[in-house]
Amino acid sequence: GAVVSQHPSRVICKSGTSVKIECRSLDFQATTMFWYRQFPKQSLMLMATSNEGSKATYEQGVEKDKFLINHASLTLSTLTVTSAHPEDSSFYICSARGPPPTVTNEKLFFGSGTQLSVL
Amino acid sequence: GENVEQHPSTLSVQEGDSAVIKCTYSDSASNYFPWYKQELGKRPQLIIDIRSNVGEKKDQRIAVTLNKTAKHFSLHITETQPEDSAVYFCAASTGGGTSYGKLTFGQGTILTVHP
């Protein structure tokens, strides 16, 4: 099946620093990846849609200058949390749409998530 | 945009009993409805999904039903086992265009199966 790898799994950083999270599709090309944020005991909230070779589409209320997304290749998308603050502490998880040749490849496969703690 | 409501928020059952989780959605254009199981600190795992042209789908102990008219769908787990304990999320998606694959999740249900 489709495998999505996400690194790092856990990061602790000081307030004001930037953190980069990588999401890779290992055995397929993902033209579209999605970035979610999840607070403890809460649902997954879509932050942005990342399309290879174009600008990401951010959901309402998500600061694009705060959460920089780059999708420079068909297998890699990165999320950079810039000037992180304690309120940015959360579980960040990426997902990629499953590969063709299924007729409808809307299945999403998730990375293992990154627990970000900002001190 | 799409809004997905999920109930109950917590569900406690005895091993061997059935568990039912219900979701409603608002966008009649939604046509893909997956269910995910998430264990603490882990990634969501797709357990079953259904498309709008199907009313019911079953995979061993898990089944999903969809009522397009009422805009609700349900997850049924039979013969529950302690390892079924996890958080379950329903989701809805409208296929096509730039929103292809964009899922809106329900709030989640914490299922606890007691031995």
gemmi code that builds the backbone of each chain (N, CA, C; Angstrom):
import gemmi

chains = {
    "A": [
        ("GLY", (0.802, -1.192, 0.000), (0.000, 0.000, 0.000), (0.844, 1.254, 0.000)),
        ("ALA", (0.194, 2.391, -0.157), (0.896, 3.669, -0.183), (1.456, 4.001, 1.196)),
        ("VAL", (2.719, 4.415, 1.224), (3.391, 4.729, 2.486), (3.787, 6.195, 2.490)),
        ("VAL", (3.443, 6.862, 3.572), (3.814, 8.260, 3.761), (4.692, 8.354, 4.994)),
        ("SER", (5.854, 8.924, 4.806), (6.816, 9.048, 5.897), (6.895, 10.494, 6.357)),
        ("GLN", (6.910, 10.698, 7.652), (6.952, 12.056, 8.195), (8.051, 12.148, 9.252)),
        ("HIS", (8.841, 13.219, 9.141), (9.937, 13.416, 10.095), (10.071, 14.888, 10.459)),
        ("PRO", (10.473, 15.215, 11.669), (10.724, 14.265, 12.762), (9.413, 13.838, 13.432)),
        ("SER", (9.481, 12.841, 14.265), (8.291, 12.393, 14.972), (8.035, 13.264, 16.197)),
        ("ARG", (9.101, 13.824, 16.698), (8.939, 14.658, 17.883), (10.013, 15.739, 17.863)),
        ("VAL", (9.633, 16.943, 18.195), (10.614, 18.025, 18.258), (10.262, 18.979, 19.390)),
        ("ILE", (11.291, 19.334, 20.113), (11.156, 20.321, 21.184), (12.041, 21.497, 20.824)),
        ("CYS", (11.496, 22.678, 20.821), (12.296, 23.835, 20.430), (12.005, 25.020, 21.337)),
        ("LYS", (12.873, 25.971, 21.263), (12.696, 27.194, 22.048), (11.801, 28.170, 21.299)),
        ("SER", (11.120, 28.977, 22.042), (10.256, 29.985, 21.450), (11.067, 30.915, 20.556)),
        ("GLY", (10.550, 31.191, 19.378), (11.234, 32.081, 18.445), (12.000, 31.367, 17.352)),
        ("THR", (12.217, 30.086, 17.526), (12.938, 29.339, 16.496), (11.962, 28.800, 15.464)),
        ("SER", (12.521, 28.338, 14.340), (11.701, 27.762, 13.277), (11.924, 26.262, 13.225)),
        ("VAL", (10.901, 25.560, 12.873), (10.940, 24.099, 12.822), (10.415, 23.633, 11.470)),
        ("LYS", (11.162, 22.727, 10.843), (10.739, 22.183, 9.554), (10.323, 20.731, 9.712)),
        ("ILE", (9.170, 20.420, 9.139), (8.645, 19.052, 9.164), (8.557, 18.550, 7.731)),
        ("GLU", (9.051, 17.339, 7.509), (9.055, 16.772, 6.160), (8.025, 15.661, 6.017)),
        ("CYS", (7.416, 15.624, 4.857), (6.436, 14.589, 4.551), (6.782, 14.010, 3.182)),
        ("ARG", (7.032, 12.716, 3.139), (7.436, 12.068, 1.894), (6.504, 10.914, 1.540)),
        ("SER", (6.151, 10.849, 0.284), (5.459, 9.674, -0.214), (6.547, 8.731, -0.726)),
        ("LEU", (6.609, 7.533, -0.151), (7.752, 6.656, -0.402), (7.636, 5.829, -1.678)),
        ("ASP", (6.453, 5.408, -2.004), (6.338, 4.488, -3.132), (5.338, 4.959, -4.174)),
        ("PHE", (5.047, 6.251, -4.142), (4.158, 6.803, -5.155), (4.381, 8.306, -5.240)),
        ("GLN", (3.898, 8.874, -6.317), (4.011, 10.311, -6.493), (2.733, 10.977, -6.015)),
        ("ALA", (2.903, 11.962, -5.162), (1.762, 12.652, -4.576), (1.718, 14.091, -5.066)),
        ("THR", (0.841, 14.346, -6.014), (0.734, 15.715, -6.512), (0.074, 16.633, -5.489)),
        ("THR", (-0.694, 16.033, -4.604), (-1.375, 16.822, -3.577), (-1.137, 16.214, -2.208)),
        ("MET", (-0.730, 17.049, -1.287), (-0.593, 16.636, 0.110), (-1.373, 17.613, 0.975)),
        ("PHE", (-1.791, 17.136, 2.112), (-2.577, 17.955, 3.033), (-1.869, 17.997, 4.391)),
        ("TRP", (-1.917, 19.142, 5.014), (-1.345, 19.300, 6.344), (-2.464, 19.556, 7.346)),
        ("TYR", (-2.439, 18.740, 8.421), (-3.438, 18.854, 9.461), (-2.761, 19.183, 10.789)),
        ("ARG", (-3.566, 19.736, 11.661), (-3.121, 20.014, 13.018), (-4.118, 19.363, 13.960)),
        ("GLN", (-3.605, 18.750, 15.024), (-4.501, 18.068, 15.952), (-4.098, 18.389, 17.378)),
        ("PHE", (-5.030, 18.954, 18.132), (-4.814, 19.199, 19.548), (-5.262, 17.962, 20.314)),
        ("PRO", (-4.740, 17.795, 21.540), (-5.071, 16.598, 22.315), (-6.577, 16.372, 22.422)),
        ("LYS", (-6.971, 15.156, 22.153), (-8.366, 14.727, 22.260), (-9.296, 15.518, 21.343)),
        ("GLN", (-8.755, 16.055, 20.268), (-9.584, 16.784, 19.321), (-9.414, 16.216, 17.924)),
        ("SER", (-10.202, 16.735, 17.028), (-10.197, 16.230, 15.668), (-9.045, 16.810, 14.864)),
        ("LEU", (-8.908, 16.331, 13.642), (-7.886, 16.841, 12.743), (-8.440, 18.061, 12.014)),
        ("MET", (-7.693, 19.140, 12.086), (-8.124, 20.370, 11.427), (-7.209, 20.627, 10.241)),
        ("LEU", (-7.787, 20.732, 9.070), (-6.996, 20.978, 7.871), (-6.401, 22.372, 7.923)),
        ("MET", (-5.091, 22.426, 7.712), (-4.405, 23.717, 7.696), (-4.252, 24.221, 6.259)),
        ("ALA", (-3.793, 23.327, 5.390), (-3.508, 23.766, 4.031), (-3.416, 22.580, 3.097)),
        ("THR", (-3.620, 22.880, 1.840), (-3.468, 21.896, 0.767), (-2.230, 22.260, -0.026)),
        ("SER", (-1.371, 21.293, -0.170), (-0.078, 21.524, -0.823), (-0.079, 20.859, -2.194)),
        ("ASN", (0.107, 21.646, -3.220), (0.135, 21.125, -4.575), (1.534, 21.268, -5.165)),
        ("GLU", (2.022, 20.198, -5.745), (3.371, 20.208, -6.298), (3.516, 21.279, -7.359)),
        ("GLY", (4.542, 22.107, -7.188), (4.849, 23.117, -8.184), (4.026, 24.378, -8.111)),
        ("SER", (3.148, 24.481, -7.134), (2.353, 25.708, -7.023), (2.205, 26.107, -5.558)),
        ("LYS", (1.629, 27.260, -5.354), (1.473, 27.753, -3.977), (0.425, 26.937, -3.237)),
        ("ALA", (0.658, 26.797, -1.948), (-0.293, 26.063, -1.122), (-1.570, 26.876, -0.922)),
        ("THR", (-2.642, 26.179, -0.708), (-3.925, 26.819, -0.412), (-4.194, 26.666, 1.076)),
        ("TYR", (-4.318, 27.780, 1.769), (-4.482, 27.752, 3.216), (-5.952, 27.854, 3.596)),
        ("GLU", (-6.308, 27.186, 4.677), (-7.668, 27.283, 5.193), (-7.831, 28.614, 5.936)),
        ("GLN", (-9.053, 29.002, 6.052), (-9.359, 30.264, 6.726), (-8.820, 30.240, 8.145)),
        ("GLY", (-8.146, 31.320, 8.513), (-7.620, 31.438, 9.860), (-6.208, 30.913, 10.035)),
        ("VAL", (-5.654, 30.295, 9.013), (-4.285, 29.783, 9.093), (-3.344, 30.800, 8.463)),
        ("GLU", (-2.347, 31.223, 9.237), (-1.419, 32.250, 8.744), (-0.395, 31.627, 7.807)),
        ("LYS", (-0.412, 32.037, 6.557), (0.505, 31.451, 5.587), (1.943, 31.873, 5.816)),
        ("ASP", (2.149, 33.036, 6.446), (3.514, 33.466, 6.727), (4.070, 32.771, 7.963)),
        ("LYS", (3.172, 32.211, 8.732), (3.560, 31.495, 9.945), (3.869, 30.025, 9.621)),
        ("PHE", (3.059, 29.468, 8.774), (3.194, 28.070, 8.405), (3.533, 27.997, 6.918)),
        ("LEU", (4.835, 27.917, 6.648), (5.298, 27.918, 5.266), (5.284, 26.500, 4.711)),
        ("ILE", (4.671, 26.353, 3.566), (4.574, 25.042, 2.943), (5.272, 25.074, 1.595)),
        ("ASN", (6.102, 24.066, 1.386), (6.810, 23.922, 0.124), (6.604, 22.516, -0.409)),
        ("HIS", (6.212, 22.421, -1.660), (5.973, 21.110, -2.272), (6.732, 21.098, -3.589)),
        ("ALA", (8.053, 20.995, -3.471), (8.921, 21.196, -4.629), (9.050, 19.965, -5.512)),
        ("SER", (8.680, 18.811, -4.982), (8.778, 17.603, -5.805), (7.528, 16.759, -5.608)),
        ("LEU", (7.397, 15.739, -6.407), (6.205, 14.898, -6.360), (6.200, 13.954, -5.167)),
        ("THR", (7.295, 13.947, -4.406), (7.343, 13.036, -3.268), (7.647, 13.737, -1.952)),
        ("LEU", (7.774, 15.047, -1.964), (8.160, 15.739, -0.738), (7.408, 17.043, -0.557)),
        ("SER", (6.813, 17.184, 0.616), (6.221, 18.453, 1.024), (6.782, 18.783, 2.396)),
        ("THR", (7.067, 20.050, 2.625), (7.572, 20.460, 3.937), (6.700, 21.547, 4.532)),
        ("LEU", (6.581, 21.485, 5.846), (5.866, 22.508, 6.616), (6.883, 23.123, 7.566)),
        ("THR", (7.066, 24.428, 7.485), (7.956, 25.124, 8.388), (7.143, 26.026, 9.292)),
        ("VAL", (7.260, 25.782, 10.582), (6.608, 26.644, 11.568), (7.625, 27.726, 11.914)),
        ("THR", (7.356, 28.931, 11.497), (8.319, 30.006, 11.697), (8.071, 30.724, 13.017)),
        ("SER", (9.164, 31.132, 13.645), (9.096, 31.866, 14.911), (8.064, 31.206, 15.839)),
        ("ALA", (8.332, 29.958, 16.139), (7.369, 29.166, 16.915), (7.150, 29.731, 18.315)),
        ("HIS", (5.918, 29.631, 18.767), (5.556, 30.056, 20.118), (4.834, 28.906, 20.813)),
        ("PRO", (4.726, 28.966, 22.122), (4.092, 27.847, 22.854), (2.705, 27.471, 22.327)),
        ("GLU", (1.959, 28.442, 21.836), (0.619, 28.125, 21.328), (0.656, 27.340, 20.013)),
        ("ASP", (1.844, 27.240, 19.411), (1.988, 26.429, 18.201), (2.211, 24.961, 18.537)),
        ("SER", (2.405, 24.675, 19.807), (2.607, 23.285, 20.224), (1.366, 22.467, 19.852)),
        ("SER", (1.607, 21.398, 19.147), (0.494, 20.597, 18.646), (1.042, 19.359, 17.944)),
        ("PHE", (0.146, 18.503, 17.515), (0.485, 17.337, 16.696), (0.189, 17.724, 15.257)),
        ("TYR", (1.224, 17.732, 14.426), (1.064, 18.080, 13.018), (1.177, 16.803, 12.195)),
        ("ILE", (0.261, 16.642, 11.277), (0.245, 15.404, 10.507), (-0.051, 15.697, 9.047)),
        ("CYS", (0.701, 15.051, 8.183), (0.497, 15.261, 6.761), (-0.234, 14.059, 6.175)),
        ("SER", (-0.792, 14.264, 5.022), (-1.405, 13.146, 4.321), (-1.253, 13.369, 2.830)),
        ("ALA", (-1.277, 12.284, 2.109), (-1.161, 12.354, 0.660), (-2.280, 11.552, 0.036)),
        ("ARG", (-2.734, 12.057, -1.073), (-3.771, 11.337, -1.782), (-3.177, 10.101, -2.415)),
        ("GLY", (-3.912, 9.005, -2.366), (-3.413, 7.758, -2.901), (-3.128, 7.832, -4.385)),
        ("PRO", (-2.293, 6.918, -4.830), (-1.845, 6.970, -6.225), (-2.873, 6.401, -7.185)),
        ("PRO", (-2.845, 6.848, -8.402), (-3.600, 6.164, -9.451), (-2.963, 4.793, -9.672)),
        ("PRO", (-3.465, 3.807, -10.281), (-4.461, 4.027, -11.336), (-5.904, 3.761, -10.904)),
        ("THR", (-6.145, 3.777, -9.571), (-7.532, 3.593, -9.163), (-8.400, 4.667, -9.799)),
        ("VAL", (-9.581, 4.306, -10.100), (-10.491, 5.219, -10.793), (-10.720, 6.475, -9.976)),
        ("THR", (-10.894, 6.267, -8.697), (-11.046, 7.429, -7.825), (-10.012, 7.297, -6.724)),
        ("ASN", (-8.938, 8.043, -6.851), (-7.857, 7.898, -5.887), (-7.988, 8.907, -4.770)),
        ("GLU", (-9.184, 8.942, -4.170), (-9.348, 9.921, -3.119), (-8.919, 9.426, -1.749)),
        ("LYS", (-8.486, 8.181, -1.673), (-8.024, 7.676, -0.379), (-6.840, 8.494, 0.100)),
        ("LEU", (-6.873, 8.824, 1.382), (-5.779, 9.558, 1.992), (-4.935, 8.644, 2.858)),
        ("PHE", (-3.634, 8.803, 2.739), (-2.722, 8.033, 3.570), (-1.920, 9.021, 4.404)),
        ("PHE", (-1.850, 8.749, 5.691), (-1.279, 9.709, 6.624), (0.159, 9.392, 6.990)),
        ("GLY", (0.909, 10.454, 7.240), (2.216, 10.313, 7.845), (2.045, 9.963, 9.318)),
        ("SER", (3.132, 9.704, 9.984), (3.075, 9.268, 11.390), (2.936, 10.431, 12.363)),
        ("GLY", (2.989, 11.654, 11.843), (2.758, 12.807, 12.697), (4.019, 13.333, 13.368)),
        ("THR", (3.972, 14.593, 13.739), (5.073, 15.249, 14.445), (4.510, 15.968, 15.660)),
        ("GLN", (4.984, 15.593, 16.816), (4.563, 16.272, 18.037), (5.522, 17.428, 18.295)),
        ("LEU", (5.042, 18.627, 18.153), (5.852, 19.823, 18.349), (5.575, 20.418, 19.720)),
        ("SER", (6.625, 20.610, 20.474), (6.524, 21.256, 21.781), (7.425, 22.480, 21.772)),
        ("VAL", (6.834, 23.638, 21.992), (7.586, 24.893, 21.985), (7.686, 25.401, 23.418)),
        ("LEU", (8.913, 25.560, 23.881), (9.119, 25.957, 25.278), (9.141, 27.469, 25.434)),
    ],
    "B": [
        ("GLY", (-18.812, 25.770, 3.488), (-18.060, 24.526, 3.365), (-18.739, 23.374, 4.061)),
        ("GLU", (-18.108, 22.230, 3.979), (-18.646, 21.024, 4.583), (-18.552, 21.083, 6.105)),
        ("ASN", (-19.557, 20.527, 6.759), (-19.556, 20.405, 8.214), (-19.955, 18.973, 8.568)),
        ("VAL", (-19.140, 18.312, 9.353), (-19.409, 16.926, 9.730), (-19.579, 16.847, 11.242)),
        ("GLU", (-20.715, 16.315, 11.647), (-21.008, 16.135, 13.069), (-20.954, 14.651, 13.403)),
        ("GLN", (-20.307, 14.322, 14.513), (-20.116, 12.923, 14.887), (-20.605, 12.686, 16.310)),
        ("HIS", (-21.288, 11.564, 16.506), (-21.813, 11.205, 17.832), (-21.763, 9.694, 18.021)),
        ("PRO", (-21.553, 9.217, 19.237), (-21.286, 10.007, 20.439), (-19.815, 10.402, 20.528)),
        ("SER", (-19.462, 11.231, 21.461), (-18.073, 11.616, 21.631), (-17.298, 10.531, 22.369)),
        ("THR", (-17.988, 9.804, 23.242), (-17.380, 8.662, 23.905), (-18.359, 7.501, 23.878)),
        ("LEU", (-17.825, 6.291, 23.792), (-18.654, 5.100, 23.719), (-17.933, 3.985, 24.460)),
        ("SER", (-18.620, 3.396, 25.415), (-18.036, 2.326, 26.213), (-18.896, 1.084, 26.056)),
        ("VAL", (-18.271, -0.023, 25.669), (-19.017, -1.263, 25.461), (-18.259, -2.423, 26.087)),
        ("GLN", (-18.975, -3.519, 26.291), (-18.360, -4.740, 26.770), (-17.858, -5.554, 25.582)),
        ("GLU", (-16.786, -6.245, 25.799), (-16.236, -7.103, 24.751), (-17.328, -8.040, 24.224)),
        ("GLY", (-17.393, -8.094, 22.885), (-18.406, -8.932, 22.249), (-19.647, -8.175, 21.830)),
        ("ASP", (-19.878, -7.020, 22.438), (-21.034, -6.210, 22.051), (-20.738, -5.487, 20.737)),
        ("SER", (-21.789, -4.878, 20.187), (-21.637, -4.067, 18.980), (-21.483, -2.599, 19.350)),
        ("ALA", (-20.835, -1.870, 18.473), (-20.662, -0.424, 18.662), (-21.103, 0.289, 17.387)),
        ("VAL", (-21.833, 1.373, 17.568), (-22.312, 2.148, 16.425), (-21.937, 3.617, 16.612)),
        ("ILE", (-21.343, 4.192, 15.613), (-20.970, 5.606, 15.623), (-21.641, 6.270, 14.427)),
        ("LYS", (-22.235, 7.426, 14.674), (-23.016, 8.077, 13.624), (-22.439, 9.444, 13.248)),
        ("CYS", (-22.556, 9.757, 11.982), (-22.101, 11.060, 11.487), (-23.122, 11.641, 10.528)),
        ("THR", (-23.223, 12.955, 10.558), (-24.037, 13.665, 9.575), (-23.148, 14.661, 8.844)),
        ("TYR", (-23.516, 14.958, 7.620), (-22.741, 15.926, 6.852), (-23.685, 16.937, 6.236)),
        ("SER", (-23.136, 18.061, 5.844), (-24.000, 19.156, 5.399), (-23.990, 19.354, 3.885)),
        ("ASP", (-22.892, 19.022, 3.237), (-22.757, 19.301, 1.806), (-23.260, 18.118, 0.977)),
        ("SER", (-24.337, 18.344, 0.285), (-24.932, 17.262, -0.499), (-24.023, 16.825, -1.649)),
        ("ALA", (-23.000, 17.628, -1.962), (-22.064, 17.257, -3.025), (-21.009, 16.260, -2.540)),
        ("SER", (-20.919, 16.050, -1.236), (-19.943, 15.087, -0.715), (-20.251, 13.706, -1.254)),
        ("ASN", (-19.214, 13.001, -1.658), (-19.454, 11.701, -2.285), (-18.495, 10.613, -1.833)),
        ("TYR", (-17.669, 10.921, -0.849), (-16.723, 9.922, -0.360), (-16.649, 10.039, 1.151)),
        ("PHE", (-16.818, 8.899, 1.846), (-16.956, 8.920, 3.299), (-16.071, 7.845, 3.929)),
        ("PRO", (-14.887, 8.227, 4.355), (-14.002, 7.246, 4.995), (-14.132, 7.285, 6.517)),
        ("TRP", (-13.722, 6.204, 7.122), (-13.639, 6.119, 8.572), (-12.197, 5.788, 8.947)),
        ("TYR", (-11.688, 6.498, 9.953), (-10.322, 6.289, 10.398), (-10.299, 5.885, 11.873)),
        ("LYS", (-9.320, 5.059, 12.187), (-9.067, 4.652, 13.569), (-7.721, 5.231, 13.967)),
        ("GLN", (-7.686, 5.914, 15.101), (-6.435, 6.516, 15.535), (-6.132, 6.122, 16.967)),
        ("GLU", (-5.000, 5.513, 17.163), (-4.535, 5.214, 18.514), (-3.686, 6.377, 18.994)),
        ("LEU", (-3.539, 6.493, 20.285), (-2.895, 7.639, 20.905), (-1.502, 7.878, 20.318)),
        ("GLY", (-1.295, 9.095, 19.788), (0.004, 9.467, 19.262), (0.374, 8.838, 17.935)),
        ("LYS", (-0.596, 8.138, 17.326), (-0.316, 7.454, 16.065), (-1.069, 8.118, 14.907)),
        ("ARG", (-0.748, 7.670, 13.713), (-1.437, 8.217, 12.553), (-2.820, 7.601, 12.420)),
        ("PRO", (-3.758, 8.327, 11.837), (-5.063, 7.730, 11.537), (-4.904, 6.618, 10.502)),
        ("GLN", (-5.593, 5.535, 10.724), (-5.571, 4.403, 9.798), (-6.949, 4.261, 9.179)),
        ("LEU", (-6.973, 4.209, 7.861), (-8.243, 4.002, 7.162), (-8.751, 2.592, 7.437)),
        ("ILE", (-9.974, 2.480, 7.938), (-10.508, 1.149, 8.241), (-11.596, 0.733, 7.262)),
        ("ILE", (-12.320, 1.680, 6.743), (-13.340, 1.379, 5.752), (-13.788, 2.689, 5.127)),
        ("ASP", (-14.257, 2.616, 3.904), (-14.778, 3.819, 3.259), (-15.947, 3.448, 2.362)),
        ("ILE", (-16.736, 4.433, 2.023), (-17.893, 4.185, 1.178), (-18.084, 5.371, 0.257)),
        ("ARG", (-18.529, 5.083, -0.937), (-18.814, 6.150, -1.885), (-20.311, 6.334, -2.004)),
        ("SER", (-20.709, 7.467, -2.536), (-22.109, 7.846, -2.479), (-23.008, 6.999, -3.367)),
        ("ASN", (-22.417, 6.198, -4.230), (-23.243, 5.350, -5.084), (-23.523, 3.988, -4.450)),
        ("VAL", (-23.108, 3.843, -3.189), (-23.292, 2.581, -2.470), (-23.987, 2.873, -1.145)),
        ("GLY", (-24.904, 2.011, -0.739), (-25.628, 2.251, 0.501), (-25.005, 1.572, 1.714)),
        ("GLU", (-24.270, 0.497, 1.459), (-23.705, -0.245, 2.570), (-22.448, -0.980, 2.099)),
        ("LYS", (-21.498, -1.096, 3.013), (-20.272, -1.830, 2.708), (-19.812, -2.531, 3.968)),
        ("LYS", (-19.347, -3.761, 3.805), (-18.945, -4.538, 4.972), (-17.570, -5.144, 4.756)),
        ("ASP", (-16.798, -5.175, 5.827), (-15.483, -5.801, 5.796), (-15.288, -6.504, 7.121)),
        ("GLN", (-15.554, -7.785, 7.143), (-15.455, -8.624, 8.333), (-16.338, -8.048, 9.446)),
        ("ARG", (-15.759, -7.581, 10.543), (-16.580, -7.104, 11.666), (-17.010, -5.650, 11.528)),
        ("ILE", (-16.583, -5.016, 10.477), (-16.846, -3.584, 10.315), (-17.776, -3.356, 9.130)),
        ("ALA", (-18.727, -2.481, 9.322), (-19.641, -2.137, 8.233), (-19.934, -0.642, 8.290)),
        ("VAL", (-20.235, -0.093, 7.143), (-20.626, 1.309, 7.071), (-21.899, 1.400, 6.247)),
        ("THR", (-22.818, 2.235, 6.701), (-24.050, 2.475, 5.963), (-24.137, 3.953, 5.628)),
        ("LEU", (-24.751, 4.252, 4.515), (-24.870, 5.628, 4.054), (-26.302, 5.908, 3.630)),
        ("ASN", (-26.844, 6.989, 4.133), (-28.168, 7.454, 3.728), (-27.979, 8.834, 3.104)),
        ("LYS", (-27.947, 8.873, 1.789), (-27.693, 10.135, 1.086), (-28.809, 11.136, 1.291)),
        ("THR", (-30.029, 10.642, 1.332), (-31.176, 11.543, 1.482), (-31.102, 12.287, 2.809)),
        ("ALA", (-30.810, 11.534, 3.855), (-30.730, 12.135, 5.187), (-29.353, 12.729, 5.465)),
        ("LYS", (-28.409, 12.471, 4.598), (-27.032, 12.946, 4.762), (-26.432, 12.463, 6.070)),
        ("HIS", (-26.545, 11.169, 6.293), (-25.833, 10.613, 7.422), (-25.276, 9.246, 7.096)),
        ("PHE", (-24.208, 8.894, 7.797), (-23.564, 7.606, 7.601), (-23.086, 7.099, 8.958)),
        ("SER", (-23.005, 5.802, 9.067), (-22.716, 5.182, 10.362), (-21.675, 4.088, 10.230)),
        ("LEU", (-20.931, 3.917, 11.292), (-19.952, 2.839, 11.407), (-20.478, 1.820, 12.397)),
        ("HIS", (-20.441, 0.556, 12.003), (-20.908, -0.522, 12.871), (-19.748, -1.486, 13.082)),
        ("ILE", (-19.435, -1.731, 14.355), (-18.415, -2.720, 14.691), (-19.095, -3.812, 15.493)),
        ("THR", (-19.033, -5.032, 14.999), (-19.642, -6.147, 15.716), (-18.567, -6.947, 16.450)),
        ("GLU", (-19.018, -7.713, 17.441), (-18.100, -8.565, 18.219), (-16.840, -7.788, 18.629)),
        ("THR", (-17.047, -6.684, 19.293), (-15.930, -5.809, 19.646), (-14.904, -6.521, 20.511)),
        ("GLN", (-13.663, -6.095, 20.336), (-12.542, -6.657, 21.077), (-11.771, -5.516, 21.739)),
        ("PRO", (-11.046, -5.772, 22.811), (-10.304, -4.694, 23.483), (-9.389, -3.929, 22.541)),
        ("GLU", (-8.840, -4.597, 21.544), (-7.950, -3.911, 20.605), (-8.693, -2.976, 19.654)),
        ("ASP", (-10.007, -2.990, 19.704), (-10.777, -2.014, 18.936), (-10.810, -0.660, 19.649)),
        ("SER", (-10.380, -0.625, 20.893), (-10.364, 0.631, 21.646), (-9.439, 1.631, 20.970)),
        ("ALA", (-9.980, 2.787, 20.654), (-9.225, 3.827, 19.943), (-10.160, 5.009, 19.727)),
        ("VAL", (-9.656, 6.011, 19.041), (-10.513, 7.114, 18.613), (-10.876, 6.879, 17.151)),
        ("TYR", (-12.144, 6.999, 16.855), (-12.622, 6.799, 15.492), (-13.117, 8.126, 14.934)),
        ("PHE", (-12.701, 8.405, 13.706), (-13.116, 9.631, 13.029), (-13.853, 9.288, 11.747)),
        ("CYS", (-14.961, 9.964, 11.536), (-15.590, 9.901, 10.224), (-15.127, 11.123, 9.440)),
        ("ALA", (-15.302, 11.086, 8.149), (-14.901, 12.214, 7.306), (-15.742, 12.218, 6.044)),
        ("ALA", (-15.760, 13.369, 5.408), (-16.494, 13.509, 4.155), (-15.661, 14.309, 3.183)),
        ("SER", (-15.846, 13.990, 1.922), (-15.058, 14.649, 0.887), (-15.891, 14.811, -0.366)),
        ("THR", (-15.677, 15.932, -1.048), (-16.297, 16.124, -2.357), (-15.225, 15.893, -3.403)),
        ("GLY", (-15.451, 14.951, -4.259), (-14.454, 14.639, -5.265), (-14.449, 15.652, -6.371)),
        ("GLY", (-13.318, 15.750, -7.035), (-13.235, 16.604, -8.198), (-12.646, 17.967, -7.929)),
        ("GLY", (-11.998, 18.499, -8.914), (-11.453, 19.851, -8.851), (-10.358, 19.988, -7.818)),
        ("THR", (-10.142, 21.196, -7.379), (-9.036, 21.456, -6.458), (-9.302, 20.889, -5.071)),
        ("SER", (-10.549, 20.543, -4.771), (-10.837, 20.022, -3.433), (-10.739, 18.518, -3.387)),
        ("TYR", (-10.284, 17.911, -4.463), (-10.195, 16.456, -4.537), (-9.341, 15.913, -3.404)),
        ("GLY", (-9.937, 15.033, -2.611), (-9.194, 14.454, -1.500), (-9.218, 15.277, -0.239)),
        ("LYS", (-9.805, 16.438, -0.278), (-9.839, 17.293, 0.900), (-10.925, 16.790, 1.834)),
        ("LEU", (-10.507, 16.283, 2.985), (-11.430, 15.687, 3.930), (-11.805, 16.653, 5.035)),
        ("THR", (-13.075, 16.615, 5.401), (-13.542, 17.293, 6.602), (-13.862, 16.212, 7.618)),
        ("PHE", (-13.250, 16.311, 8.799), (-13.382, 15.272, 9.804), (-14.468, 15.592, 10.818)),
        ("GLY", (-15.068, 14.544, 11.340), (-15.939, 14.683, 12.493), (-15.089, 14.890, 13.738)),
        ("GLN", (-15.759, 15.069, 14.855), (-15.068, 15.424, 16.097), (-14.379, 14.242, 16.750)),
        ("GLY", (-14.718, 13.056, 16.326), (-14.093, 11.873, 16.889), (-14.924, 11.212, 17.981)),
        ("THR", (-14.775, 9.897, 18.090), (-15.445, 9.108, 19.130), (-14.404, 8.251, 19.827)),
        ("ILE", (-14.314, 8.401, 21.126), (-13.396, 7.565, 21.899), (-14.137, 6.279, 22.252)),
        ("LEU", (-13.715, 5.188, 21.641), (-14.344, 3.888, 21.907), (-13.496, 3.112, 22.892)),
        ("THR", (-14.137, 2.653, 23.939), (-13.468, 1.819, 24.932), (-14.198, 0.489, 25.001)),
        ("VAL", (-13.463, -0.591, 24.783), (-14.041, -1.928, 24.856), (-13.485, -2.599, 26.108)),
        ("HIS", (-14.372, -2.903, 27.040), (-13.961, -3.500, 28.302), (-13.940, -5.025, 28.201)),
        ("PRO", (-12.844, -5.639, 28.662), (-12.751, -7.110, 28.584), (-13.782, -7.756, 29.492)),
    ],
}
model = gemmi.Model(1)
for chain_id, residues in chains.items():
    chain = gemmi.Chain(chain_id)
    for i, (resn, *xyz) in enumerate(residues, 1):
        res = gemmi.Residue()
        res.name, res.seqid = resn, gemmi.SeqId(i, " ")
        for name, pos in zip(("N", "CA", "C"), xyz):
            atom = gemmi.Atom()
            atom.name, atom.element = name, gemmi.Element(name[0])
            atom.pos, atom.b_iso = gemmi.Position(*pos), 0.0
            res.add_atom(atom)
        chain.add_residue(res)
    model.add_chain(chain)
structure = gemmi.Structure()
structure.add_model(model)
structure.setup_entities()
